[in-house]
């Protein structure tokens, strides 16, 4: 089920902190779970609504999995971790900041949900 592009949702403070780092800093949930949580294009809205509802100042980071260093690729696992059996990408290691591609702002909608750009 591996996809070429995966996405990471980060709050503005985390994104700003990451700009001075060599690797993407771990979020609180990433630290707790022991891996970096990512979503596929089809999963981004579900992840936003479940974990980021009502938040502002979010960014969507785009990662090309085919451009990752070999050692990082080896640490990327596709795992079922929802009651529905959805498979999500998890990285059991560091994500080099040089592998973050496009960065998109995410805007909350007045009626609920989020406005994100059209993803390729």
C-alpha positions as CSV (number, residue, x, y, z in Angstrom):
1,X,0.0,0.0,0.0
2,X,3.0,2.3,0.0
3,X,2.4,5.6,-1.7
4,X,4.9,7.9,-3.2
5,X,3.8,11.0,-1.2
6,X,2.9,11.2,2.4
7,X,1.9,14.1,4.6
8,X,2.6,15.3,8.2
9,X,0.4,17.8,9.9
10,X,2.2,20.2,12.3
11,X,1.2,23.2,14.3
12,X,2.9,26.5,13.5
13,X,5.1,26.5,16.6
14,X,6.5,23.0,15.7
15,X,7.0,24.1,12.1
16,X,8.9,27.2,13.1
17,X,11.1,25.2,15.5
18,X,11.8,22.6,12.8
19,X,13.3,25.3,10.5
20,X,16.4,25.4,12.6
21,X,16.8,21.7,13.0
22,X,18.4,19.0,10.8
23,X,15.5,16.5,11.5
24,X,11.8,17.1,12.1
25,X,11.2,17.5,15.8
26,X,8.8,14.9,17.3
27,X,5.3,16.0,18.3
28,X,4.0,15.0,21.6
29,X,2.0,12.1,20.2
30,X,5.0,11.0,18.1
31,X,7.2,10.9,21.2
32,X,4.5,9.0,23.1
33,X,4.0,6.4,20.4
34,X,7.7,6.0,19.4
35,X,7.2,6.9,15.7
36,X,6.4,9.8,13.4
37,X,2.7,9.7,12.3
38,X,2.0,10.5,8.7
39,X,-1.1,10.3,6.5
40,X,-1.7,9.6,2.8
41,X,-3.5,12.1,0.7
42,X,-6.8,10.2,1.2
43,X,-6.3,10.3,5.0
44,X,-5.3,13.9,5.6
45,X,-8.9,15.2,6.2
46,X,-9.7,12.3,8.5
47,X,-6.5,12.9,10.5
48,X,-7.2,16.7,10.7
49,X,-10.8,16.2,11.9
50,X,-9.8,13.5,14.5
51,X,-6.7,15.1,16.0
52,X,-6.7,18.8,15.1
53,X,-10.4,19.8,15.3
54,X,-10.7,23.5,16.2
55,X,-7.0,24.2,15.9
56,X,-5.6,27.1,13.8
57,X,-2.1,27.7,12.5
58,X,-1.5,24.3,11.0
59,X,0.8,23.3,8.2
60,X,0.8,20.3,5.9
61,X,4.3,18.9,5.1
62,X,4.7,16.9,1.9
63,X,7.3,14.1,1.8
64,X,8.3,12.2,-1.3
65,X,9.0,8.7,0.0
66,X,11.1,7.9,-3.1
67,X,13.5,10.7,-2.3
68,X,14.2,9.5,1.3
69,X,17.6,8.2,2.2
70,X,17.8,4.4,2.2
71,X,18.2,4.2,6.0
72,X,15.0,6.4,6.4
73,X,13.1,4.3,3.9
74,X,14.0,1.2,5.8
75,X,12.4,2.7,8.9
76,X,9.1,3.6,7.2
77,X,6.4,1.1,8.0
78,X,2.8,0.9,6.8
79,X,0.7,-0.3,9.7
80,X,-2.9,-0.9,10.5
81,X,-3.7,1.2,13.6
82,X,-7.4,2.0,13.5
83,X,-10.5,-0.1,14.4
84,X,-11.5,0.1,10.7
85,X,-8.2,-1.4,9.7
86,X,-6.8,1.7,8.0
87,X,-3.1,1.5,7.1
88,X,-1.0,4.5,7.9
89,X,2.6,5.3,7.3
90,X,4.8,5.5,10.4
91,X,8.5,6.4,10.5
92,X,10.5,4.7,13.3
93,X,13.4,7.1,13.0
94,X,14.2,10.7,12.1
95,X,12.9,12.6,9.1
96,X,15.7,14.7,7.6
97,X,14.4,18.3,7.1
98,X,15.9,18.3,3.6
99,X,13.2,15.7,2.7
100,X,10.3,18.0,3.5
101,X,9.0,19.2,0.1
102,X,6.1,21.5,-0.3
103,X,4.6,23.1,2.9
104,X,1.0,24.1,2.7
105,X,-1.0,26.3,5.2
106,X,-4.2,24.7,6.5
107,X,-7.1,26.9,7.3
108,X,-10.1,26.0,9.5
109,X,-13.5,26.5,7.9
110,X,-16.2,28.5,9.8
111,X,-18.6,25.6,9.4
112,X,-16.1,23.1,10.7
113,X,-13.4,21.1,8.9
114,X,-10.4,22.4,7.1
115,X,-9.5,24.0,3.8
116,X,-6.3,22.5,2.3
117,X,-4.9,23.0,-1.1
118,X,-5.5,20.5,-3.9
119,X,-2.9,17.8,-3.4
120,X,-1.3,16.0,-6.3
